[in-house]
Amino acid sequence: MSDRPMSDRNDRPTAGIAGIPNAFLPGDWFFEFEQDYGDGIRVIKRGLDASLLVVRKYDIDTEEVLAFSTYDGKRRAMTVFHFHPDFDLHRRRHYMEAHREGYDVARTVTGHLETQRAARQAAIKRRVVKARRAVALAAHAAAVFILAHYSPGR
């Protein structure tokens, strides 16, 4: 990489240590891992070099990171970290492990989903109780009808 800071360069950022511009295949500029938080929530974390457009648009400094998180279903989330290309490669994984953005998103969404699930289960339970009462009432009415009309003592 050049000795000049990213904001002074006009060329495109190189792909990490490999130095392959415009590389699309995973290499030094891209890595991912899955982090399990022990309560069933897993977060897929992806780190990559921010493009020059992103660096300029969000004015990312060499020690800054832009992160986006999304809920990925089934108690999973994904967080993508856009590192400034001059951010130290050896510090990236530790930085990603220490930040809990995706976990917070997953906790919020799963908490909301658990509340919805509890409400649905309560509604089903109320319907089952009503159905039980209706069946018991119908069985009682049938028993009274049978005893009143088909009594062996008649």
C-alpha positions in Angstrom: 0.0 0.0 0.0 1.0 3.6 -0.5 2.6 5.7 2.2 0.0 8.4 1.7 -3.2 8.2 3.7 -6.3 6.8 2.0 -8.0 10.2 1.7 -5.1 11.5 -0.3 -5.0 8.7 -2.8 -6.8 8.7 -6.1 -6.3 5.1 -6.9 -8.5 2.3 -5.8 -7.7 0.5 -2.5 -5.8 -2.7 -2.9 -7.2 -5.9 -1.6 -5.3 -6.2 1.7 -1.9 -7.7 1.8 -2.4 -9.6 -1.4 -2.4 -6.3 -3.3 -4.8 -7.5 -6.0 -7.0 -4.6 -7.0 -10.6 -5.3 -7.7 -10.3 -8.8 -6.4 -13.7 -10.5 -5.8 -12.6 -13.8 -4.4 -12.0 -14.0 -0.6 -8.4 -13.3 0.4 -6.7 -11.0 2.8 -9.3 -8.3 2.3 -12.2 -10.6 3.3 -12.8 -13.1 6.1 -15.7 -14.4 8.1 -16.4 -16.4 11.2 -19.3 -17.4 13.3 -19.5 -16.3 17.0 -21.7 -18.2 19.4 -22.7 -16.2 22.5 -23.7 -19.2 24.6 -27.5 -18.5 24.8 -28.3 -19.9 21.4 -27.7 -16.8 19.4 -25.0 -17.0 16.7 -23.7 -14.1 14.7 -21.9 -14.5 11.4 -19.3 -11.8 11.3 -17.7 -10.7 8.0 -14.9 -8.2 7.7 -13.8 -6.6 4.5 -11.9 -3.6 3.2 -14.2 -0.6 2.7 -14.2 0.6 -0.9 -12.9 4.1 -1.6 -16.5 5.2 -2.2 -17.5 4.1 1.2 -14.4 5.6 2.8 -15.1 9.0 1.2 -18.9 9.0 1.7 -18.8 8.2 5.4 -15.4 9.9 6.0 -13.9 6.8 7.6 -10.6 7.5 9.4 -7.8 4.9 9.4 -8.8 3.7 12.9 -12.6 3.7 12.2 -14.9 0.9 11.1 -18.4 1.0 9.6 -20.6 -1.9 10.7 -24.0 -3.0 9.5 -26.0 -5.7 11.3 -29.1 -7.6 10.2 -31.2 -10.4 11.7 -30.8 -13.6 9.7 -33.5 -15.8 11.2 -33.4 -18.7 13.6 -31.6 -16.9 16.4 -28.9 -15.8 13.9 -27.6 -12.4 12.9 -25.0 -11.1 10.5 -22.7 -8.2 11.0 -20.5 -6.8 8.2 -17.5 -4.7 9.2 -16.2 -2.3 6.6 -12.6 -1.6 7.7 -10.6 1.3 6.4 -8.0 -0.3 4.1 -5.2 1.0 6.3 -6.7 -0.5 9.5 -4.2 -3.1 10.9 -5.1 -6.5 9.6 -4.0 -8.2 12.8 -6.4 -6.2 14.9 -9.5 -6.8 12.8 -10.6 -10.2 14.2 -10.2 -9.0 17.8 -12.1 -5.9 17.0 -14.9 -7.9 15.4 -15.1 -10.4 18.4 -15.3 -7.5 20.9 -18.2 -5.7 19.3 -21.7 -7.0 19.8 -23.8 -5.1 17.2 -25.2 -8.3 15.6 -25.9 -9.9 19.0 -27.8 -6.9 20.1 -29.9 -6.9 16.9 -30.6 -10.7 17.3 -31.5 -10.2 21.0 -34.0 -7.5 20.2 -35.6 -9.4 17.3 -35.7 -12.7 19.1 -37.2 -11.0 22.2 -39.9 -9.5 20.0 -40.5 -12.9 18.3 -40.7 -14.7 21.7 -43.3 -12.2 22.8 -45.3 -12.8 19.7 -45.0 -16.6 20.0 -46.2 -16.4 23.7 -49.2 -14.3 22.6 -50.0 -16.9 19.8 -49.7 -19.8 22.3 -51.9 -18.0 24.8 -54.6 -17.5 22.1 -54.4 -21.2 21.1 -54.7 -22.2 24.8 -57.8 -20.0 25.1 -59.3 -21.7 22.0 -58.5 -25.2 23.4 -60.2 -24.3 26.7 -63.3 -23.1 24.9 -63.3 -26.2 22.7 -63.0 -28.5 25.8 -65.9 -26.7 27.5 -68.0 -27.1 24.3 -67.2 -30.8 24.1 -67.9 -31.4 27.8 -71.3 -29.5 27.5 -72.2 -31.5 24.3 -71.3 -34.8 26.1 -73.4 -33.8 29.1 -76.3 -32.9 26.9 -76.1 -36.1 25.0 -75.9 -38.1 28.2 -79.1 -36.4 29.6 -80.9 -36.9 26.3 -80.0 -40.6 26.2 -81.0 -41.1 29.9 -84.3 -39.3 29.4 -85.3 -41.0 26.1 -83.8 -44.4 26.1 -84.1 -45.4 29.7 -84.2 -49.2 30.2 -87.0 -48.7 32.8 -89.5 -47.4 30.3 
